[in-house]
Amino acid sequence: MIIEITTYKPAAGVTHTQLMQASKEFDQNYCARCKGLISRQFAKTTTGYMDIFKWQTKQDVEHVQATFMDDADAVAYAKHLDPETLTMHNYELLDSFEAGEA
């Protein structure tokens, strides 16, 4: 499994409310169609926002990264982000713990 951490600030003039709405539309219109996507969490940081994606394979992540800007729904969300502040890192998940699991 691959964990992708993306951080960013909103584009100039984009409010928190607008970004929240755009995030919901991004989930429904784009993320729901992504092969290999397990989950996405959208978080507020002290300096901006963060997406935490869980992917089944490295190939799934690489495919999305290579085709992201070719998809109208992805571009619609990206317009809400300041590209100068965007960072993206991928990590191989080695182990995890879920509370309540025996």
Backbone as a chain_set.jsonl record, in Angstrom:
{"seq": "MIIEITTYKPAAGVTHTQLMQASKEFDQNYCARCKGLISRQFAKTTTGYMDIFKWQTKQDVEHVQATFMDDADAVAYAKHLDPETLTMHNYELLDSFEAGEA", "coords": {"N": [[0.846, -1.169, 0.0], [0.422, 2.285, -0.661], [0.996, 5.428, 0.744], [0.042, 8.647, 0.108], [0.949, 11.929, 0.615], [-0.18, 15.109, 0.314], [0.323, 18.542, 0.36], [-0.85, 21.922, 0.565], [-1.778, 25.37, -0.094], [-4.75, 27.353, -0.366], [-5.723, 28.761, -3.546], [-5.325, 32.216, -4.465], [-7.901, 34.238, -3.225], [-9.676, 32.128, -2.825], [-11.931, 30.855, -0.573], [-12.219, 29.2, 2.663], [-14.693, 27.873, 2.825], [-15.361, 27.623, 0.099], [-13.273, 25.951, -0.729], [-13.825, 23.67, 0.781], [-16.272, 22.852, -0.384], [-15.398, 22.391, -3.003], [-13.663, 20.283, -2.489], [-15.426, 18.241, -1.706], [-16.803, 17.865, -4.115], [-14.658, 17.05, -5.699], [-14.055, 14.584, -4.491], [-16.423, 13.136, -5.149], [-16.637, 13.409, -7.963], [-14.143, 12.856, -9.079], [-12.22, 11.347, -7.41], [-13.749, 9.072, -6.773], [-13.641, 7.656, -9.107], [-11.05, 6.786, -9.398], [-8.808, 4.281, -10.056], [-7.655, 1.922, -7.796], [-7.606, 3.602, -5.595], [-7.947, 3.762, -2.175], [-8.689, 5.361, 0.015], [-9.32, 8.819, 0.916], [-8.33, 11.458, 2.923], [-9.078, 14.7, 4.005], [-7.542, 17.439, 5.33], [-7.053, 20.194, 7.623], [-4.23, 22.154, 8.109], [-1.708, 23.855, 10.1], [-0.744, 25.727, 8.388], [-2.08, 25.538, 5.987], [-3.6, 23.198, 3.906], [-4.116, 19.611, 3.72], [-3.992, 16.562, 1.953], [-4.496, 13.145, 2.45], [-3.897, 10.311, 0.923], [-4.663, 6.888, 0.392], [-3.399, 4.287, -1.425], [-3.695, 1.337, -3.442], [-1.515, 0.299, -4.972], [1.812, 1.217, -6.1], [1.842, 1.657, -8.829], [-0.796, 2.478, -9.317], [-0.802, 5.021, -8.115], [1.178, 6.295, -9.667], [-0.043, 6.271, -12.183], [-2.274, 7.967, -11.794], [-0.942, 10.347, -11.134], [0.355, 10.859, -13.53], [-1.743, 11.345, -15.275], [-3.421, 13.229, -14.169], [-3.762, 16.057, -14.785], [-5.04, 15.871, -17.182], [-7.642, 15.356, -16.784], [-10.843, 16.662, -16.546], [-12.374, 16.969, -14.167], [-10.429, 16.706, -12.189], [-8.799, 18.911, -12.786], [-10.621, 20.943, -12.283], [-10.711, 20.898, -9.493], [-8.012, 21.397, -8.91], [-7.732, 24.039, -9.661], [-8.466, 25.441, -7.443], [-6.306, 25.444, -5.817], [-3.114, 26.721, -4.732], [-0.528, 26.497, -6.844], [2.145, 27.023, -6.34], [2.591, 26.355, -3.734], [2.231, 23.687, -3.494], [3.013, 20.45, -2.422], [4.054, 17.052, -2.766], [4.289, 13.795, -1.626], [5.17, 10.365, -1.615], [4.801, 7.32, 0.157], [5.765, 4.065, 1.135], [3.687, 1.908, 2.803], [4.463, 0.14, 5.618], [3.514, -1.087, 7.91], [0.6, -1.099, 9.989], [-1.73, 0.075, 12.467], [-4.912, -0.38, 13.739], [-7.201, 0.877, 15.905], [-9.091, -1.133, 18.102], [-8.829, -3.449, 16.723], [-8.07, -6.893, 17.031]], "CA": [[0.0, 0.0, 0.0], [1.15, 3.544, -0.758], [0.39, 6.606, 1.358], [0.431, 9.884, -0.578], [0.669, 13.124, 1.404], [-0.124, 16.31, -0.508], [0.021, 19.749, 1.123], [-1.037, 23.106, -0.287], [-2.602, 26.483, 0.364], [-5.738, 27.671, -1.402], [-5.386, 29.802, -4.512], [-5.729, 33.556, -4.053], [-9.33, 34.506, -3.315], [-10.484, 30.944, -2.515], [-12.245, 30.787, 0.852], [-12.3, 27.865, 3.263], [-15.974, 27.288, 2.424], [-15.257, 27.237, -1.32], [-12.379, 24.793, -0.822], [-14.558, 22.521, 1.321], [-17.225, 22.426, -1.411], [-14.613, 21.836, -4.114], [-13.141, 18.994, -2.028], [-16.523, 17.263, -1.779], [-17.028, 17.594, -5.54], [-13.475, 16.29, -6.123], [-14.27, 13.203, -4.031], [-17.524, 12.512, -5.891], [-16.475, 13.45, -9.418], [-12.84, 12.365, -9.531], [-11.651, 10.284, -6.575], [-14.585, 7.88, -6.862], [-13.299, 6.942, -10.348], [-9.618, 6.454, -9.441], [-8.466, 2.878, -9.848], [-6.676, 1.66, -6.75], [-7.72, 4.505, -4.448], [-8.617, 3.16, -1.019], [-9.331, 6.428, 0.779], [-8.747, 10.163, 0.927], [-8.678, 12.304, 4.046], [-8.814, 16.114, 3.727], [-7.268, 17.996, 6.649], [-6.558, 21.561, 7.776], [-2.967, 22.216, 8.84], [-1.471, 25.189, 10.65], [-0.373, 26.651, 7.306], [-2.872, 25.316, 4.777], [-4.427, 21.991, 3.845], [-3.409, 18.364, 3.438], [-4.71, 15.364, 1.528], [-3.829, 11.879, 2.742], [-4.478, 9.281, 0.068], [-4.17, 5.517, 0.501], [-3.491, 3.63, -2.729], [-3.372, -0.09, -3.419], [-0.187, 0.023, -5.518], [2.612, 2.326, -6.62], [1.408, 1.868, -10.208], [-2.034, 3.274, -9.256], [-0.393, 6.406, -7.829], [1.898, 6.82, -10.825], [-1.006, 6.502, -13.261], [-3.039, 9.175, -11.465], [-0.061, 11.506, -11.233], [0.672, 11.094, -14.946], [-2.939, 11.721, -16.042], [-4.243, 14.138, -13.364], [-4.081, 17.321, -15.451], [-5.813, 15.57, -18.38], [-9.007, 15.072, -16.365], [-11.561, 17.922, -16.277], [-12.771, 17.036, -12.76], [-9.207, 16.949, -11.418], [-8.403, 20.294, -13.051], [-11.587, 21.804, -11.589], [-10.262, 20.997, -8.098], [-6.671, 21.991, -8.886], [-7.86, 25.498, -9.799], [-8.667, 26.003, -6.11], [-5.054, 25.298, -5.08], [-1.972, 27.533, -5.135], [0.468, 25.529, -7.294], [3.46, 27.361, -5.781], [2.697, 25.799, -2.385], [1.9, 22.264, -3.573], [4.041, 19.419, -2.24], [3.488, 15.716, -2.864], [5.249, 12.754, -1.265], [4.619, 9.014, -1.546], [5.486, 6.461, 1.114], [5.31, 2.678, 1.186], [3.202, 1.546, 4.127], [5.092, -1.1, 6.074], [2.708, -1.688, 8.962], [-0.392, -0.167, 10.505], [-2.513, -0.337, 13.62], [-6.261, 0.158, 13.797], [-7.761, 0.685, 17.237], [-10.221, -2.034, 18.131], [-8.497, -4.728, 16.062], [-7.4, -7.833, 17.925]], "C": [[0.898, 1.241, 0.0], [0.325, 4.636, -0.081], [0.941, 7.818, 0.61], [0.003, 11.055, 0.298], [0.873, 14.332, 0.497], [-0.506, 17.493, 0.374], [-0.059, 20.935, 0.176], [-1.788, 24.183, 0.478], [-3.634, 26.748, -0.725], [-5.211, 28.762, -2.331], [-5.9, 31.14, -3.977], [-7.231, 33.738, -4.261], [-10.231, 33.336, -2.996], [-10.683, 30.87, -1.004], [-12.243, 29.338, 1.341], [-13.585, 27.159, 2.814], [-15.938, 26.825, 0.967], [-14.373, 26.007, -1.482], [-13.057, 23.537, -0.287], [-15.539, 21.98, 0.282], [-16.496, 21.776, -2.581], [-14.059, 20.46, -3.747], [-14.216, 17.912, -2.109], [-16.812, 16.879, -3.232], [-15.877, 16.768, -6.118], [-13.622, 14.823, -5.72], [-15.284, 12.479, -4.907], [-17.22, 12.374, -7.38], [-15.163, 12.87, -9.921], [-12.36, 11.166, -8.705], [-12.437, 8.979, -6.679], [-14.268, 7.04, -8.096], [-11.863, 6.451, -10.384], [-9.371, 4.99, -9.101], [-7.406, 2.777, -8.749], [-6.748, 2.59, -5.555], [-8.53, 3.829, -3.348], [-9.359, 4.23, -0.23], [-8.613, 7.75, 0.575], [-9.249, 10.863, 2.179], [-8.234, 13.721, 3.693], [-8.679, 16.8, 5.079], [-6.808, 19.449, 6.564], [-5.281, 21.487, 8.591], [-2.807, 23.62, 9.415], [-1.156, 26.208, 9.562], [-1.205, 26.496, 6.043], [-3.721, 24.068, 4.904], [-3.576, 20.787, 3.455], [-4.396, 17.312, 2.963], [-3.858, 14.164, 1.892], [-4.567, 10.815, 1.945], [-3.862, 7.935, 0.424], [-4.456, 4.837, -0.832], [-3.108, 2.162, -2.595], [-1.946, -0.357, -3.884], [0.514, 1.309, -5.968], [2.19, 2.658, -8.051], [0.114, 2.694, -10.264], [-1.705, 4.749, -9.037], [0.262, 7.024, -9.063], [0.958, 7.116, -11.984], [-1.792, 7.788, -13.005], [-2.163, 10.411, -11.612], [0.25, 11.854, -12.689], [-0.523, 11.638, -15.728], [-3.803, 12.782, -15.363], [-4.688, 15.37, -14.14], [-4.811, 17.12, -16.784], [-7.293, 15.355, -18.062], [-9.708, 16.371, -15.946], [-11.96, 18.052, -14.811], [-11.569, 17.277, -11.849], [-8.759, 18.398, -11.566], [-9.334, 21.267, -12.333], [-11.196, 21.968, -10.118], [-8.923, 21.725, -8.017], [-6.719, 23.509, -9.002], [-8.062, 26.193, -8.458], [-7.374, 26.026, -5.286], [-3.982, 26.236, -5.622], [-0.84, 26.585, -5.55], [1.871, 25.798, -6.736], [3.672, 26.73, -4.406], [2.487, 24.284, -2.36], [3.135, 21.386, -3.353], [3.353, 18.066, -2.266], [4.586, 14.697, -2.57], [4.519, 11.42, -1.155], [5.474, 8.159, -0.628], [4.908, 5.058, 1.038], [4.913, 2.35, 2.62], [3.778, 0.187, 4.503], [4.25, -1.837, 7.104], [1.683, -0.647, 9.39], [-1.107, -0.773, 11.7], [-3.859, 0.349, 13.54], [-6.795, -0.14, 15.188], [-8.976, -0.235, 17.164], [-9.954, -3.358, 17.438], [-7.77, -5.623, 17.054], [-6.193, -8.434, 17.28]], "O": [[1.983, 1.243, 0.582], [-0.88, 4.753, -0.302], [2.154, 7.991, 0.496], [-1.163, 11.162, 0.678], [1.967, 14.55, -0.023], [-1.53, 17.46, 1.055], [0.579, 20.952, -0.877], [-2.353, 23.941, 1.545], [-3.412, 26.401, -1.886], [-4.367, 29.574, -1.95], [-6.801, 31.179, -3.14], [-7.765, 33.433, -5.328], [-11.446, 33.514, -2.901], [-9.714, 30.826, -0.247], [-12.262, 28.392, 0.554], [-13.557, 25.979, 2.464], [-16.435, 25.745, 0.648], [-14.681, 25.119, -2.278], [-12.881, 22.455, -0.845], [-15.625, 20.767, 0.092], [-16.92, 20.738, -3.088], [-13.992, 19.571, -4.596], [-13.939, 16.791, -2.535], [-17.039, 15.708, -3.538], [-16.105, 15.88, -6.94], [-13.345, 13.926, -6.517], [-15.047, 11.356, -5.354], [-17.513, 11.343, -7.985], [-15.078, 12.436, -11.069], [-12.121, 10.09, -9.254], [-11.848, 7.898, -6.672], [-14.584, 5.851, -8.137], [-11.487, 5.754, -11.326], [-9.684, 4.527, -8.005], [-6.39, 3.472, -8.785], [-6.018, 2.39, -4.584], [-9.655, 3.383, -3.571], [-10.515, 4.041, 0.15], [-7.468, 7.8, 0.127], [-10.447, 10.863, 2.464], [-7.148, 13.921, 3.149], [-9.602, 16.749, 5.892], [-6.244, 19.875, 5.556], [-5.241, 20.84, 9.637], [-3.676, 24.473, 9.233], [-1.283, 27.413, 9.781], [-1.034, 27.276, 5.106], [-4.462, 23.895, 5.872], [-2.47, 20.926, 2.933], [-5.496, 17.185, 3.502], [-2.646, 14.161, 1.674], [-5.708, 10.466, 2.25], [-2.671, 7.854, 0.723], [-5.592, 4.812, -1.305], [-2.299, 1.794, -1.744], [-1.235, -1.15, -3.267], [-0.121, 2.342, -6.184], [2.185, 3.827, -8.437], [-0.05, 3.521, -11.161], [-2.267, 5.621, -9.701], [-0.066, 8.144, -9.453], [1.14, 8.106, -12.692], [-1.954, 8.605, -13.911], [-2.606, 11.42, -12.161], [0.392, 13.028, -13.029], [-0.339, 12.32, -16.737], [-4.819, 13.194, -15.923], [-5.876, 15.694, -14.151], [-5.164, 18.098, -17.444], [-8.105, 15.191, -18.972], [-9.209, 17.093, -15.083], [-11.889, 19.15, -14.26], [-11.685, 17.98, -10.845], [-8.384, 19.039, -10.585], [-8.889, 22.3, -11.832], [-11.335, 23.056, -9.559], [-8.729, 22.576, -7.149], [-5.833, 24.194, -8.491], [-7.853, 27.401, -8.347], [-7.353, 26.567, -4.181], [-3.941, 26.517, -6.82], [-0.249, 25.931, -4.691], [2.694, 24.885, -6.673], [4.811, 26.585, -3.961], [2.563, 23.671, -1.296], [4.161, 21.558, -4.011], [2.205, 17.939, -1.839], [5.66, 14.723, -3.172], [3.392, 11.355, -0.664], [6.701, 8.253, -0.628], [3.697, 4.886, 0.893], [5.716, 2.498, 3.541], [3.596, -0.795, 3.784], [4.27, -3.066, 7.166], [1.878, 0.549, 9.177], [-1.083, -1.986, 11.908], [-3.925, 1.554, 13.296], [-6.834, -1.299, 15.601], [-9.795, -0.115, 16.253], [-10.751, -4.289, 17.545], [-6.942, -5.148, 17.831], [-5.507, -9.251, 17.894]]}, "num_chains": 1, "name": "protein.A"}
